[in-house]
């Protein structure tokens, strides 16, 4: 194991660009168990992030224990957030992971303030709280406990099967506050999934996690998104996805087309040119210039394909951009409310967070 010691406030000439003098940086770590990944351990000054009121995000508060994500999804909307650290939104986002090692302690202090109104908090809105780093750092148990003990409802959106480790803790938390769980599963073709989401658990493993969470008593939502034009939007592909989601016991599906925000757009298009050059012109037509969203006509066409299939499988569901703020009710429900709602979407990060 190689350790790169860091002194607070002292420049390190060997550090990555942007990491030379970051107040709060404790050390940067590489280890054989996580080949190709560097963890930058920092002391966070805050844990709760307030989402600006003008945002379309359906929640007001988030927690992100990690920056960057080893899932390496080529389409990830959060890629541009790494550029605020003077790191790139491509390979650096996948391999340079910032870890807020004291996030649970900071969160407890923030939740204890007299001004905290116990509003719903969303986890998994920027980068995944159950990515591989969580197996090493175990930040989520402290976060979950702090939220539950303070009486704060919360939601978790993840692609990570590490969620299963914490199901007993999440079940205990749900006895104190409303807890919503959602699993993101975008690609059901194994070969394509390994290309487009190379660092994620397999689709089958995620479906098994949906089943485990359902068996633990949760009404689990599945985020069938992003649906990739010309790759995962055929009727056979959508039918297979929804059949497997239903078989896993999910209560609800949220679906939506691919977003290509700055940072993600360049990285995804580079991948597309390498893997599916025949689709480049089609994507440039759907996402011209700086356009981040598929045109309304495509989204409406997609909804007309998905909704009959949802009805056929008896699944509650909605298009991602239907009633965007109304769905925030998930974690805001009272304990007697409907747990199958979810308080988070994959719509994108609302604003550039401060690192600390």
C-alpha atoms as one frame of an Amber mdcrd trajectory, in Angstrom:
protein
   0.000   0.000   0.000   1.338   3.413  -0.994   0.518   6.479   1.079   1.035
  10.032  -0.078   1.183  12.109   3.100  -0.330  15.575   3.026   0.122  18.433
   5.468  -2.796  20.795   5.752  -2.227  24.071   3.930   1.143  22.992   2.510
   1.566  22.683  -1.249   2.502  19.249  -2.559   4.394  19.500  -5.850   3.556
  15.871  -6.647  -0.187  16.303  -6.144  -2.686  16.214  -8.975  -3.569  19.579
 -10.524  -6.075  21.304  -8.299  -5.150  19.185  -5.253  -1.866  20.916  -4.415
  -3.255  23.124  -1.662  -6.728  22.106  -0.546  -7.509  22.949   3.030  -8.831
  19.789   4.604  -6.888  17.337   2.445  -5.543  14.671   4.803  -3.843  12.265
   2.411  -4.125  10.605  -0.975  -4.213   6.813  -0.994  -3.737   4.068  -3.567
  -4.168   0.412  -2.732  -3.996  -2.853  -4.737  -7.609  -3.665  -3.900  -8.657
  -0.610  -5.934  -6.212  -0.714  -8.829  -6.167   2.470 -10.861  -8.100   4.489
  -8.272  -6.743   7.185  -5.970  -8.696   8.201  -2.886  -8.238  11.783  -1.693
  -9.306  11.840   1.953 -10.577  15.237   3.077 -12.002  16.778   6.228 -15.347
  18.237   5.199 -16.591  21.507   6.629 -20.229  20.740   5.789 -22.344  17.690
   5.011 -25.773  19.052   4.098 -26.017  20.755   0.706 -28.944  23.100   0.069
 -30.411  22.929  -3.422 -31.246  26.376  -4.839 -34.960  27.119  -4.900 -34.915
  27.817  -8.631 -33.683  24.313  -9.356 -35.945  21.740 -10.983 -34.628  19.153
  -8.534 -37.475  17.584  -6.497 -35.738  17.960  -3.132 -34.095  20.708  -1.120
 -31.255  18.960   0.714 -28.614  16.440  -0.328 -25.580  14.675   1.128 -22.699
  13.478  -1.045 -20.019  11.624   0.937 -17.937  11.098  -2.230 -16.909  13.202
  -5.235 -16.165  11.293  -8.417 -17.403   7.754  -8.968 -15.741   4.470  -9.856
 -18.918   3.231 -11.552 -17.429   4.987 -14.622 -20.782   5.378 -16.399 -19.965
   7.081 -19.679 -23.188   9.101 -19.559 -22.965  10.287 -15.918 -24.507  13.741
 -15.536 -22.259  14.591 -12.574 -18.986  14.446 -14.510 -18.670  18.207 -14.844
 -18.555  18.615 -11.050 -14.990  17.270 -11.082 -13.895  20.245 -13.149 -14.402
  22.471 -10.100 -11.419  20.624  -8.627  -9.306  21.259 -11.738  -9.698  17.584
 -12.577 -11.139  16.384 -15.861 -14.660  15.065 -16.314 -13.446  11.915 -18.031
 -10.856   9.546 -16.593 -10.240  11.678 -13.474 -13.918  11.513 -12.537 -13.708
   7.713 -12.664 -10.396   7.323 -10.848  -9.780  10.324  -8.538 -12.307   9.887
  -5.747 -12.655  12.515  -3.026 -13.733  10.968   0.284 -15.236  13.127   3.047
 -13.984  10.959   5.869 -15.617  12.994   8.672 -18.970  13.493   6.937 -21.017
  11.639   9.583 -19.581  13.691  12.463 -20.166  16.949  10.606 -23.687  15.851
   9.716 -24.542  15.155  13.372 -23.513  18.685  14.302 -25.600  20.175  11.502
 -28.660  18.107  12.354 -28.405  19.159  16.013 -28.788  22.841  15.186 -31.965
  24.462  16.382 -32.596  25.806  12.894 -32.745  22.353  11.282 -36.360  21.621
  10.306 -35.967  17.898   9.544 -36.686  18.339   5.862 -36.185  15.318   3.582
 -32.597  14.627   2.533 -31.608  12.851  -0.691 -28.525  10.659  -1.045 -27.232
   9.580  -4.446 -28.127  12.715  -6.361 -24.584  13.508  -7.523 -22.333  10.495
  -7.112 -23.263   7.114  -5.731 -23.014   6.722  -1.925 -22.689   2.951  -2.386
 -19.933   2.983  -4.992 -16.936   0.705  -4.379 -15.225   3.217  -2.081 -17.988
   2.672   0.468 -16.739  -0.863   1.003 -13.491   0.636   2.257 -14.676   3.749
   4.108 -18.104   2.718   5.487 -19.465   6.261   5.634 -23.115   5.391   5.056
 -23.856   3.661   8.387 -22.893   6.831  10.260 -24.946   8.980   7.886 -28.016
   6.752   8.123 -27.827   6.633  11.913 -27.405  10.392  12.214 -30.418  11.084
   9.998 -32.652   8.570  11.744 -31.700   9.651  15.250 -32.384  13.289  14.387
 -35.830  12.507  12.974 -34.866  13.430   9.402 -36.546  11.478   6.558 -34.273
  10.499   3.693 -33.974   8.651   0.395 -31.210   6.614  -1.197 -30.663   6.236
  -4.934 -27.872   3.843  -5.901 -26.462   1.403  -8.432 -24.443  -0.248  -5.688
 -25.139  -3.692  -4.284 -23.357  -2.590  -1.096 -26.805  -1.348  -0.134 -27.530
  -4.910   0.994 -24.952  -4.593   3.756 -26.952  -1.777   5.329 -30.472  -3.152
   4.902 -30.800  -4.049   8.615 -29.676  -0.536   9.551 -32.030   1.031   7.004
 -34.864  -1.117   8.310 -34.179   0.109  11.831 -34.031   3.691  10.566 -37.410
   3.274   8.911 -38.927   2.602  12.306 -37.999   6.181  13.196 -38.360   8.126
   9.928 -39.698   7.578   6.392 -36.971   5.979   4.249 -37.179   5.605   0.454
 -34.921   3.295  -1.542 -34.383   3.385  -5.300 -32.097   1.299  -7.490 -30.814
   2.722 -10.770 -30.705   0.139 -13.583 -30.276   1.572 -17.050 -28.958  -1.293
 -19.203 -30.241  -4.880 -19.217 -27.993  -6.234 -21.989 -24.915  -7.625 -20.239
 -22.452  -6.880 -23.033 -23.638  -3.293 -23.416 -23.746  -2.776 -19.671 -20.091
  -3.709 -19.341 -19.200  -1.166 -22.020 -21.321   1.750 -20.877 -21.099   1.210
 -17.085 -17.825  -0.689 -16.650 -17.471  -0.144 -12.904 -21.003  -1.021 -11.842
 -22.348  -4.271 -10.419 -24.084  -6.437 -12.986 -27.733  -5.923 -13.830 -28.545
  -9.285 -12.256 -26.801  -8.307  -9.014 -28.740  -5.065  -8.852 -32.023  -6.861
  -9.441 -31.110  -9.250  -6.628 -30.567  -6.201  -4.431 -34.021  -4.896  -5.359
 -35.425  -8.250  -4.282 -33.446  -8.175  -1.024 -34.691  -4.675  -0.199 -38.247
  -5.679  -1.089 -37.990  -8.717   1.142 -36.744  -6.409   3.907 -40.045  -4.539
   3.685 -39.229  -1.623   1.398 -41.341  -0.528  -1.564 -38.409  -0.147  -3.939
 -38.407   2.163  -6.946 -36.283   1.349  -9.997 -34.903   4.150 -12.123 -34.963
   2.835 -15.679 -32.749   5.617 -16.897 -31.084   6.836 -18.852 -32.770   5.074
 -21.740 -30.250   5.318 -24.573 -31.644   6.206 -28.001 -31.117   3.421 -30.565
 -29.418   1.258 -27.945 -31.961   0.476 -25.208 -35.211   2.045 -26.443 -36.599
  -0.789 -28.586 -39.838  -2.451 -27.492 -38.119  -5.830 -26.916 -35.431  -4.161
 -24.763 -37.968  -2.184 -22.731 -40.230  -5.208 -22.333 -37.331  -7.334 -21.077
 -36.274  -4.613 -18.639 -39.749  -4.160 -17.165 -40.379  -7.901 -16.947 -37.200
  -8.357 -14.922 -37.948  -5.320 -12.762 -41.396  -6.709 -11.990 -39.975 -10.143
 -11.204 -37.548  -8.538  -8.744 -40.475  -7.150  -6.779 -40.090  -3.438  -7.485
 -43.104  -1.294  -6.670 -42.472   1.605  -9.000 -40.503   2.653 -12.073 -39.204
   6.077 -13.040 -38.028   6.235 -16.641 -36.380   8.865 -18.782 -34.206   9.500
 -21.803 -30.487  10.151 -21.767 -29.259  13.596 -20.692 -25.955  14.834 -22.059
 -24.824  17.723 -19.903 -21.489  19.503 -20.387 -18.642  17.200 -19.393 -20.774
  14.098 -19.793 -21.591  14.989 -23.384 -17.967  15.104 -24.544 -17.103  11.866
 -22.753 -20.174  10.006 -24.001 -19.702  11.152 -27.593 -16.084  10.003 -27.494
 -17.293   6.594 -26.325 -19.974   6.524 -29.020 -17.452   7.287 -31.773 -15.299
   4.400 -30.576 -18.032   1.819 -29.946 -20.980   2.814 -32.139 -19.780   5.176
 -34.857 -22.881   4.377 -36.912 -24.997   6.204 -34.302 -22.980   9.414 -34.055
 -25.003  11.327 -36.639 -28.273  10.280 -35.009 -27.099  11.488 -31.605 -25.885
  14.769 -33.047 -29.375  15.197 -34.425 -31.014  14.438 -31.084 -28.525  16.483
 -29.027 -27.342  19.281 -31.343 -24.835  21.885 -30.193 -25.164  22.515 -26.461
 -28.496  20.677 -26.133 -28.486  18.494 -23.021 -31.919  16.903 -23.303 -33.519
  14.763 -25.955 -36.213  16.697 -27.845 -39.742  16.676 -26.478 -40.949  14.685
 -29.474 -38.542  11.847 -28.631 -39.491  11.899 -24.935 -43.187  11.728 -25.840
 -42.513   8.875 -28.281 -40.590   7.038 -25.554 -43.392   7.502 -23.026 -45.901
   6.041 -25.493 -43.715   2.934 -25.697 -43.112   2.519 -21.982 -46.511   3.292
 -20.451 -48.437   0.372 -22.000 -45.689  -1.979 -20.863 -45.872  -0.582 -17.343
 -49.625  -1.204 -17.291 -49.113  -4.675 -18.666 -46.768  -5.566 -15.814 -48.892
  -3.851 -13.184 -46.133  -1.406 -12.300 -46.690   2.080 -10.981 -44.545   4.424
 -12.999 -43.935   7.867 -14.422 -41.793   9.714 -16.918 -38.891  11.447 -15.209
 -39.946  14.987 -16.103 -43.624  14.552 -15.163 -44.406  16.688 -12.109 -40.699
  17.190 -11.282 -41.077  18.798  -7.864 -44.318  17.114  -6.893 -42.582  13.753
  -6.517 -40.475  15.092  -3.676 -43.123  13.757  -1.365 -41.383  10.379  -1.057
 -39.206  10.977   1.969 -41.445  13.772   3.177 -44.342  11.419   3.760 -45.391
  10.807   7.312 -44.687   7.374   8.726 -48.191   6.352   7.680 -47.664   7.650
   4.143 -46.826   5.904   0.923 -43.259   4.593   1.072 -43.088   3.668  -2.583
 -42.495   7.236  -3.662 -38.948   8.417  -4.103 -37.481  11.845  -3.398 -34.684
  11.841  -5.906 -34.151  11.751  -9.643 -31.147  11.363 -11.874 -31.915  14.738
 -13.406 -28.497  16.173 -12.658 -26.657  18.128 -10.042 -28.439  21.389  -9.274
 -25.433  23.546  -8.588 -21.690  23.294  -8.225 -21.087  22.170  -4.675 -18.187
  23.397  -2.687 -15.740  20.610  -2.023 -15.972  21.155   1.701
